[in-house]
């Protein structure tokens, strides 16, 4: 039997982005619910809607099921022409898991929620200035790790 957990994930919608606060632990017990919530938020916004920011600043533990949930949400975001950002404080267990698994190569990871919001808004402005659709995929750029 697989234990499932009903979660009420705090979600804030603005005109430019959506923030979903993830629970203190994301593991096999609740990762499917987290994934489904992220996918529901992405699907509700539709193509070209603003970025989704996963707030893991209060998350102290995650396992491979959490990584899978975020990667699936990132895939869906890309298919919808959107982006997924993750706010993960440096130095903690969650950031170490992100770094070991290579998540920062797929998802823009920022140190805090403010930095994630700023990165999302700046990317949307850059896209608009360049005439690209909102959420156009970005690839690693220069030696400084910037995205282009």
C-alpha positions, 0 to 999 in steps of 0.5 A: 500500500502506498501512503498518499498525503493530501497537501494544501500547498500555498500558491500565490498568483500575480500578473507576472508569475506564480509561486508555490511553496513546497512542504518541509519534506518532499519524498515518496510520501507526498511527491506525487501530490506535489507534482500534480499540484505543480502540473495543475498550476502550469496547465491552468495558466496555459501557453505563454503564461508567466513562470512558475517559482517553486519555493523550497526555502522552507524545505529541509529534505527531499529525495529522488521522487522530489527531483522527479516531480520538479523535472516533470514540472519543468518539462511541462513548463517548457512544453507550454512555453513557460519556465520553472524556477526553484528557490533553494537556500545554499548550504542545506541538504536540499541544495546539496541534493540539487547540486549532486543530481545536476538540477541547476543544469535543467532548472534555474536555481536561486538562493532565495525567493526574491532572487527567483522572482527577480530572475523570472521577471528579468527573463520575461522582460528580456524575452519581450525585448528580444521579441521571443515568446514568453518562456522561450527556452534558454540555453547556457551562455557564456563562461559565467553560467549566464543563460541566453 
